[in-house]
């Protein structure tokens, strides 16, 4: 199927160029921290013509900038990555995770956005990359999914994984969740900000929050 037939085109749009800058910064940061980057060809990404970007939610407007500033102050090596992410905030489609309504604090206090993936601004092979923002004092529901996941931690707060309990990784560190392992995270007195990278079978088409 051609890229035009699938709703995609070559990555020459402004948002695709900004995503490429972000992907290069993320790839470089991951290689520095763990020796392994995104595992895809950043130059081969394809823009999604049907990408439904919209207005930035008030919660993201309220918390993103302060969280980003704290991240780069605590860990200056994050500067290029956080700056590239900040350039994308107004171009992303922000959405909430489906909820059963049992936690109003979570329902009202979080937003996610897919950056790279079939539902993101661009596609880049079998890869899903996104960002999460949570208000202070919010816990993300425990969940699991087939793709394995790496988080880039950009804020204070705690993370939970089955057989491991709660721990505080710290700004600039990585959190790895193997395939189908139950996990969660919660913000502290400051807002939560993280980038997540899902890989493995079906990752690119995986729905954020499933």
N, C-alpha and C positions, 0 to 999 in steps of 0.2 A: 504494500500500500504506500502511495506517495505521501510525503509530509503534508501536501496541500489537502489530500483526501482525508487525512486524519485530523484536520483542523490545526495543523502546525505549519510553521514556515521557518525559513532560515533565521538564525538569531541575530537580526539586525535592528530590532525595535529597541527603543530606549530602555524599557524594562529588562529586556534580555541582556543588554550590554551591562546594566547594573548588576544583574544576577551573575553574569560571568565574572565581574570584579569580585563579588561576594564569594563565589565558588573558588576562585583562585586564592583568596585570603583564607577561606576555610580549609582548603586543601593544604596550604602551606602551614597553617597552625597545627592541623592534625599530624602532619609529617614531623613537625618539631616536637610535639608532645609524645607521640607514640610510634613514630617511624613509618606509619601507614596513612596515606591520604584518603581521598574520597573513593578512589578505585574506579573512577570514570574519566572520560576524556572531556575536560572542561571546554575545549575548543569545539567540540562536536555537539553541544547542546542545541536543542531546537525549541523555538518559541511557540507557545500555545496561543493561537489566535482567539480562542474562545475563553481565555482567562478572564474571569469576572471581577476585576479589582473594584474596590468601592471605598467609601469614606472610612477614615481611621476612627475606630470606636473611642468614645471618651475615656474609657479605662486605659486603653493603650496610650492615648495622648497624655494621660495623667502620670503613668508610671514608667513608660519606656525610657524617656530621656534621663531620669534620675538613676534608673538601674544601669543604663549604659555608662553614665558618667562614673558611677561607683565601680563598675567592672574595670574600666580602664585606669582608674586611680589606684585600685588595689593591685592590678596586674597590667602594667603598661604593654606587655607583649600581645595583649588582646586588641590594641588600638586599631590596627588595620582591619581586622575582622569586624569589630563593633562599628567602625565608621562605615564599612561597606553594608552592614546590616541596616544601619540607621538610614542610609540612602534609599532603602527599599520599603520602609515602613508605610509610606503613603501610596505605594504601588501594589500592596498585597491585598488579598481577599481574606479578611479576618472573620473567623467563625467560632462558634462554641461547640464543645464536645456534646454529643447527644447525652441526655441525662434522664434519670427516672424521677427527678424532682425531690429527692430525699435530702439534698444538701443545697440549700438556697445560697449559702456563702460561696460555694463553688460555682453554681449556676450564674451568679451575678458578678463573680470575681475573677474570671479568666477569659482569655481569647487565644486561639491558635491561628497560624497561617502556614499554608504549604508554599514553599518557595520553588523547589525542584521536585518534579514528579508529574504524573499524568494529570493531576488536578491543580498543578502549580503554574507559575509563570512560564516555566520552561520544562522540557523533558531532557533527561540525561541518562539514558539507558536504564538499568534496573536499580534506580536510586530514588529515595524519597528524603527530602530535607525540608525542615520547617522550623518554626519558632513558636515559643509559648511565653505568654505574659500572664502573671497572676498577681492580684492585689495582696498586700500583707495579710498573713494569717489565714491563708487558703490552702486546703489540702486537695491534691489531684486524686481522684478515685483510683483504688488499686485496679490494675488491668493487666492483660497480657495479649500478645499478638505473635503470629508466626515469624515475621521479620525480626532479626536481631537489631539492636538499637544502641547507638552511642549518643550521649548528651555532652555538649560543651556547656559547662556550668558558668553562668555569667552573673550570679547573684549569691548572696548568703542563703541559708536554708538547709533543709535536710532531705535525704533521699532514702527510700526503703526498697528492699529486695527480699523476696522470700529466702529463708535460710540465712539471711544476713542482718535483718533488722534495720533500724534507722541509723544513719550516719551523716556526717557533714563533710562533703568532699572539698569545699572551698572554691572560690572563684578561680577560673582558669584550668581547673582539673576536668577529667573526663569521667563519665559514668557509663558503664557497659552493662546492658541487659541482654543476656542470651535469648535465643528464640523461645517463645512461650513461657518465659519466667515472669511470675507475678511481680509487679513493681508499682511504686508510687513516689510522690514528692510533695513537699509542703514548703510554703514560703515562711519566712521569719518576720521580724518587725519591718523588714524592707520588702519591696516587691520582688517577685520571682521573674527571672529572665533566663531562657536557655534556648540553645539550638539543638535540634535532634536530627540524627542521620539514621535512616532505616535501610538495611541492605538484606539481600537474600531473595528467594523466590517470591514474586508477587509484590515486592516492596514498592515499586514505582506506582502501582495502581491501588495501593493500600489506602483506605480512607482514614485520615487523621482522626483519632479519637475512637476508633472502632475497638 
